[in-house]
Structures are given as structure tokens and as C-alpha cells.
Amino acid sequence: MAQTVNVNFRMDADLKKSMEQTCSDLGMSMSTAFTIFAKKVSREKRIPFEISADPFYSESNIRYLERKKREIDEGRAHIAEHNLIEADD
């Protein structure tokens, strides 16, 4: 059997609690879940899921939203009703 080692890293407390519950619901420990993840990364030489940035949270969009909020708060915003545009499926 291969020698085991400890791996330590920081995680938000709420995220840890949520993950522990999810792992428990799946009948495994967090250690088992991370081991599965590590084996898949090692075997495939990639992160086994898509990672992308949500453009909503980009710095430029956050600045835009903060500016618009200030304009609304100061009564300077020009707000107009518009029709919802449906996306093509």
C-alpha cells in the first residue's frame, strides 16, 4: 500500500460545512472526495470540469453597477422600461 500524507489548505467555513454534508449524503468523507478528485486530475492531466469566469462579476461590470447605483441614489439615473428579449434556443 502506498504511503499516505496529510495535505492542508484553507477553505471558507460555510463551504467546508456544506461540502461535508454533501459528502456525507453521498456516503463518503471529504478526504475520499478529494482523493477521487486528485486521482482524476492525475489521470486526465486536467481539471475534470469546466472553469470559467462569470462576466457579471468582472471588475469593469462591478464598476459600472456601482456607478449606476450612485446615479440612482442621487436621482440622476435615466431608467426606462423595455421589453424582455428572449434568447433563441
Biotite code that builds the C-alpha atoms (Angstrom):
import biotite.structure as struc

atoms = struc.array([
    struc.Atom([0.000, 0.000, 0.000], chain_id="A", res_id=1, res_name="MET", atom_name="CA", element="C"),
    struc.Atom([1.228, 3.484, -0.860], chain_id="A", res_id=2, res_name="ALA", atom_name="CA", element="C"),
    struc.Atom([2.332, 5.771, 1.938], chain_id="A", res_id=3, res_name="GLN", atom_name="CA", element="C"),
    struc.Atom([-0.272, 8.403, 2.802], chain_id="A", res_id=4, res_name="THR", atom_name="CA", element="C"),
    struc.Atom([0.497, 12.026, 3.618], chain_id="A", res_id=5, res_name="VAL", atom_name="CA", element="C"),
    struc.Atom([-1.517, 14.897, 5.037], chain_id="A", res_id=6, res_name="ASN", atom_name="CA", element="C"),
    struc.Atom([-2.454, 17.819, 2.801], chain_id="A", res_id=7, res_name="VAL", atom_name="CA", element="C"),
    struc.Atom([-3.624, 21.051, 4.438], chain_id="A", res_id=8, res_name="ASN", atom_name="CA", element="C"),
    struc.Atom([-5.313, 24.039, 2.841], chain_id="A", res_id=9, res_name="PHE", atom_name="CA", element="C"),
    struc.Atom([-7.679, 26.839, 3.818], chain_id="A", res_id=10, res_name="ARG", atom_name="CA", element="C"),
    struc.Atom([-11.368, 26.919, 2.939], chain_id="A", res_id=11, res_name="MET", atom_name="CA", element="C"),
    struc.Atom([-14.321, 29.114, 3.879], chain_id="A", res_id=12, res_name="ASP", atom_name="CA", element="C"),
    struc.Atom([-16.043, 27.617, 6.938], chain_id="A", res_id=13, res_name="ALA", atom_name="CA", element="C"),
    struc.Atom([-19.509, 27.637, 5.333], chain_id="A", res_id=14, res_name="ASP", atom_name="CA", element="C"),
    struc.Atom([-18.166, 25.962, 2.200], chain_id="A", res_id=15, res_name="LEU", atom_name="CA", element="C"),
    struc.Atom([-16.480, 23.274, 4.311], chain_id="A", res_id=16, res_name="LYS", atom_name="CA", element="C"),
    struc.Atom([-19.682, 22.602, 6.229], chain_id="A", res_id=17, res_name="LYS", atom_name="CA", element="C"),
    struc.Atom([-21.682, 22.377, 3.000], chain_id="A", res_id=18, res_name="SER", atom_name="CA", element="C"),
    struc.Atom([-19.143, 20.046, 1.400], chain_id="A", res_id=19, res_name="MET", atom_name="CA", element="C"),
    struc.Atom([-19.016, 17.824, 4.490], chain_id="A", res_id=20, res_name="GLU", atom_name="CA", element="C"),
    struc.Atom([-22.804, 17.492, 4.368], chain_id="A", res_id=21, res_name="GLN", atom_name="CA", element="C"),
    struc.Atom([-22.823, 16.741, 0.646], chain_id="A", res_id=22, res_name="THR", atom_name="CA", element="C"),
    struc.Atom([-20.065, 14.148, 1.021], chain_id="A", res_id=23, res_name="CYS", atom_name="CA", element="C"),
    struc.Atom([-21.939, 12.578, 3.932], chain_id="A", res_id=24, res_name="SER", atom_name="CA", element="C"),
    struc.Atom([-25.099, 12.427, 1.808], chain_id="A", res_id=25, res_name="ASP", atom_name="CA", element="C"),
    struc.Atom([-23.038, 10.621, -0.842], chain_id="A", res_id=26, res_name="LEU", atom_name="CA", element="C"),
    struc.Atom([-21.676, 8.192, 1.745], chain_id="A", res_id=27, res_name="GLY", atom_name="CA", element="C"),
    struc.Atom([-18.080, 9.393, 1.711], chain_id="A", res_id=28, res_name="MET", atom_name="CA", element="C"),
    struc.Atom([-15.719, 11.635, 3.618], chain_id="A", res_id=29, res_name="SER", atom_name="CA", element="C"),
    struc.Atom([-14.200, 14.857, 2.328], chain_id="A", res_id=30, res_name="MET", atom_name="CA", element="C"),
    struc.Atom([-10.871, 13.046, 2.256], chain_id="A", res_id=31, res_name="SER", atom_name="CA", element="C"),
    struc.Atom([-12.333, 10.439, -0.091], chain_id="A", res_id=32, res_name="THR", atom_name="CA", element="C"),
    struc.Atom([-13.854, 13.157, -2.303], chain_id="A", res_id=33, res_name="ALA", atom_name="CA", element="C"),
    struc.Atom([-10.532, 14.992, -2.587], chain_id="A", res_id=34, res_name="PHE", atom_name="CA", element="C"),
    struc.Atom([-8.715, 11.728, -3.279], chain_id="A", res_id=35, res_name="THR", atom_name="CA", element="C"),
    struc.Atom([-11.155, 10.980, -6.112], chain_id="A", res_id=36, res_name="ILE", atom_name="CA", element="C"),
    struc.Atom([-10.561, 14.485, -7.469], chain_id="A", res_id=37, res_name="PHE", atom_name="CA", element="C"),
    struc.Atom([-6.757, 14.132, -7.216], chain_id="A", res_id=38, res_name="ALA", atom_name="CA", element="C"),
    struc.Atom([-6.799, 10.752, -8.988], chain_id="A", res_id=39, res_name="LYS", atom_name="CA", element="C"),
    struc.Atom([-8.932, 12.095, -11.824], chain_id="A", res_id=40, res_name="LYS", atom_name="CA", element="C"),
    struc.Atom([-6.705, 15.180, -12.241], chain_id="A", res_id=41, res_name="VAL", atom_name="CA", element="C"),
    struc.Atom([-3.595, 12.981, -12.234], chain_id="A", res_id=42, res_name="SER", atom_name="CA", element="C"),
    struc.Atom([-5.060, 10.506, -14.720], chain_id="A", res_id=43, res_name="ARG", atom_name="CA", element="C"),
    struc.Atom([-6.516, 13.072, -17.149], chain_id="A", res_id=44, res_name="GLU", atom_name="CA", element="C"),
    struc.Atom([-3.877, 15.816, -16.669], chain_id="A", res_id=45, res_name="LYS", atom_name="CA", element="C"),
    struc.Atom([-6.616, 18.429, -16.475], chain_id="A", res_id=46, res_name="ARG", atom_name="CA", element="C"),
    struc.Atom([-9.240, 19.831, -14.104], chain_id="A", res_id=47, res_name="ILE", atom_name="CA", element="C"),
    struc.Atom([-12.158, 17.422, -14.641], chain_id="A", res_id=48, res_name="PRO", atom_name="CA", element="C"),
    struc.Atom([-14.765, 20.155, -15.085], chain_id="A", res_id=49, res_name="PHE", atom_name="CA", element="C"),
    struc.Atom([-15.076, 23.473, -16.887], chain_id="A", res_id=50, res_name="GLU", atom_name="CA", element="C"),
    struc.Atom([-13.754, 26.543, -15.084], chain_id="A", res_id=51, res_name="ILE", atom_name="CA", element="C"),
    struc.Atom([-14.842, 29.926, -16.368], chain_id="A", res_id=52, res_name="SER", atom_name="CA", element="C"),
    struc.Atom([-15.267, 33.433, -15.084], chain_id="A", res_id=53, res_name="ALA", atom_name="CA", element="C"),
    struc.Atom([-18.765, 34.834, -14.822], chain_id="A", res_id=54, res_name="ASP", atom_name="CA", element="C"),
    struc.Atom([-18.559, 38.149, -16.733], chain_id="A", res_id=55, res_name="PRO", atom_name="CA", element="C"),
    struc.Atom([-21.183, 39.609, -14.389], chain_id="A", res_id=56, res_name="PHE", atom_name="CA", element="C"),
    struc.Atom([-18.507, 39.769, -11.674], chain_id="A", res_id=57, res_name="TYR", atom_name="CA", element="C"),
    struc.Atom([-15.796, 41.329, -13.848], chain_id="A", res_id=58, res_name="SER", atom_name="CA", element="C"),
    struc.Atom([-14.133, 44.446, -12.452], chain_id="A", res_id=59, res_name="GLU", atom_name="CA", element="C"),
    struc.Atom([-15.492, 46.622, -15.255], chain_id="A", res_id=60, res_name="SER", atom_name="CA", element="C"),
    struc.Atom([-19.067, 45.426, -14.714], chain_id="A", res_id=61, res_name="ASN", atom_name="CA", element="C"),
    struc.Atom([-18.836, 45.901, -10.944], chain_id="A", res_id=62, res_name="ILE", atom_name="CA", element="C"),
    struc.Atom([-17.602, 49.489, -11.517], chain_id="A", res_id=63, res_name="ARG", atom_name="CA", element="C"),
    struc.Atom([-20.479, 50.063, -13.969], chain_id="A", res_id=64, res_name="TYR", atom_name="CA", element="C"),
    struc.Atom([-23.057, 48.716, -11.494], chain_id="A", res_id=65, res_name="LEU", atom_name="CA", element="C"),
    struc.Atom([-21.622, 50.808, -8.648], chain_id="A", res_id=66, res_name="GLU", atom_name="CA", element="C"),
    struc.Atom([-21.762, 53.928, -10.849], chain_id="A", res_id=67, res_name="ARG", atom_name="CA", element="C"),
    struc.Atom([-25.373, 53.195, -11.828], chain_id="A", res_id=68, res_name="LYS", atom_name="CA", element="C"),
    struc.Atom([-26.321, 52.633, -8.183], chain_id="A", res_id=69, res_name="LYS", atom_name="CA", element="C"),
    struc.Atom([-24.787, 56.016, -7.245], chain_id="A", res_id=70, res_name="ARG", atom_name="CA", element="C"),
    struc.Atom([-26.748, 57.653, -10.082], chain_id="A", res_id=71, res_name="GLU", atom_name="CA", element="C"),
    struc.Atom([-29.977, 56.045, -8.844], chain_id="A", res_id=72, res_name="ILE", atom_name="CA", element="C"),
    struc.Atom([-29.249, 57.027, -5.236], chain_id="A", res_id=73, res_name="ASP", atom_name="CA", element="C"),
    struc.Atom([-28.549, 60.615, -6.337], chain_id="A", res_id=74, res_name="GLU", atom_name="CA", element="C"),
    struc.Atom([-31.666, 60.759, -8.542], chain_id="A", res_id=75, res_name="GLY", atom_name="CA", element="C"),
    struc.Atom([-29.602, 61.207, -11.706], chain_id="A", res_id=76, res_name="ARG", atom_name="CA", element="C"),
    struc.Atom([-30.347, 57.843, -13.348], chain_id="A", res_id=77, res_name="ALA", atom_name="CA", element="C"),
    struc.Atom([-32.384, 57.631, -16.534], chain_id="A", res_id=78, res_name="HIS", atom_name="CA", element="C"),
    struc.Atom([-34.415, 54.453, -16.160], chain_id="A", res_id=79, res_name="ILE", atom_name="CA", element="C"),
    struc.Atom([-36.681, 53.288, -18.951], chain_id="A", res_id=80, res_name="ALA", atom_name="CA", element="C"),
    struc.Atom([-38.929, 50.265, -19.280], chain_id="A", res_id=81, res_name="GLU", atom_name="CA", element="C"),
    struc.Atom([-38.100, 47.865, -22.099], chain_id="A", res_id=82, res_name="HIS", atom_name="CA", element="C"),
    struc.Atom([-39.364, 44.590, -23.455], chain_id="A", res_id=83, res_name="ASN", atom_name="CA", element="C"),
    struc.Atom([-37.628, 41.407, -22.402], chain_id="A", res_id=84, res_name="LEU", atom_name="CA", element="C"),
    struc.Atom([-35.555, 39.892, -25.161], chain_id="A", res_id=85, res_name="ILE", atom_name="CA", element="C"),
    struc.Atom([-35.976, 36.125, -25.298], chain_id="A", res_id=86, res_name="GLU", atom_name="CA", element="C"),
    struc.Atom([-32.917, 34.049, -26.123], chain_id="A", res_id=87, res_name="ALA", atom_name="CA", element="C"),
    struc.Atom([-33.103, 31.680, -29.071], chain_id="A", res_id=88, res_name="ASP", atom_name="CA", element="C"),
    struc.Atom([-32.894, 28.040, -28.035], chain_id="A", res_id=89, res_name="ASP", atom_name="CA", element="C"),
])
